[in-house]
């Protein structure tokens, strides 16, 4: 059984890796069904669009 610290480190690694892959491949690389299943779209969508407009 993994410790709580090991789980947190694994989550952080996955988060950073996902962020790097997102920068490399853009949002188009995330399957649409995954994007539409995300909770909080009303929060993240305007932020994402503003970020993408800057590039």
N, C-alpha and C positions, 0 to 999 in steps of 0.2 A: 504494500500500500504506500502510495506517495504521500509526502508531507504536504501541508498546506502551502509552504513556501515553494516547493517544487511545482505545484499546480499553478501558482501565481506566475512563476518564471516561465512556464510553458505558455500560459495565456499571453504574457507580454511578448514572448518570442513570436507567437502566431500573429499578434497584432502588428508588430513591426514588419514582419515578413509580408503580411497582406498590404500594408501601406506602401512598401517598396514596389511590390508587384503592381499595385494600383497606379503608382507614378509612372512605371514603365509601360504598362499596357492600357491604361485609361479605363474609364468606367465601362466602355464597350466590352471589355473582357469579362465582366461579371454577368453571368446569365440573367436575363430579364426576370425570370421567375424568382430568382434570389432577391433581386432588387425590389420587386413588387411585394415580397413577403416581409421586408424590413418594417419594423415598427418605428413610429416617429417620423414618417416621411415628411409631414408638415414642418418638422423642425430641420431635418437635414437637407431637404431639397433646395430651399432658398440659399443655404450656405454653400452647397455644392455648386449651384448655378453661378453664384457670385465668384467662387474660386475659379471655376472653369472660364469665366468671362475675362479674368485677369491674365490668362495665358495666351 
